[in-house]
Amino acid sequence: MKKLHLYDKIINPLVTEKSTNLSEQNKIIFKVPKSANKKNLKNNIEKIFKVNVIKINIINKQNRTKLTRGKKVKVSGFKKAIITLKKGQSIDLTTGI
């Protein structure tokens, strides 16, 4: 039951062109819940993936509205974490969690 709590702080990895370029600098981007903080994320990532985390940057994307077919649609915001790993270490996102 303790392992379930480790995975609660990671929703999914964000795989975009920008995040792929950041992987060359030992940085991985994850979508995390609004309640996540740096200390808990660091402990969970180190236990799950068995890597050393040097630094974590958290970005809070706000809610916004956009026009779709002439109607206003609300797009919910989310929180993402940019995790910097120790040099020489990496997380393979293709294998899954």
NORJO-V741007 format. One record per helix or strand of 2 or more residues. SS is the DSSP state (H for helix, E for strand). FROM is the first residue (numbers start at 1). TO is the last residue. If there is no record, write none. Layout:
ss from to
SS FROM TO
SS FROM TO
This chain:
ss from to
H 2 7
E 12 13
H 17 25
E 27 32
H 38 49
E 53 61
E 64 68
E 71 75
E 78 85
